[in-house]
Amino acid sequence: SFRYDNHNRIVEPHLLGVSTEGHMTLIAYQVEGGSSSGKIPGWRPFLLSKISGLSIVATTFSSARNGYNPNAKGMQKILARL
């Protein structure tokens, strides 16, 4: 869980890398919390530089969500993935 763009969020992290714009980015499936778009649950990219209050929650997930792309478009370098 973490805070991002003035919203608390709980996500399932799937991919970490460097975007084509050169930003460290987390691609995750948001399962709870707020969002400016109001579309929860759903896939989201998160800039690591904007994440605060990061904590590990007890909830786990056992497999990738539908729509997961291990070679995500918009990423120039992938550092970790499911």
Phi, psi and omega in degrees: 000154178195173176254135182208127181050048177064022177229139170280138184221147171240126186230162170252106183290135181238328186208140177231132180189194179251125181288168178296342176273358178089016180261137172294125189225139173254127172259122185217159174260113181278124183254336180211165176103191183262168178198144177298326180282337182076005183263090179236135358281169177170168179284141179211144167267141179233126175285126182300327181295344181256359180274134174223164177060036183292132175212154178268131179258162183288338181292137179238169173226149191257346181203170180294146176284155174303138180093358179293130177241107182293349176242052188312132174298143179091003178247127178270336179213130179253127183262327180205143178208162175295000000 
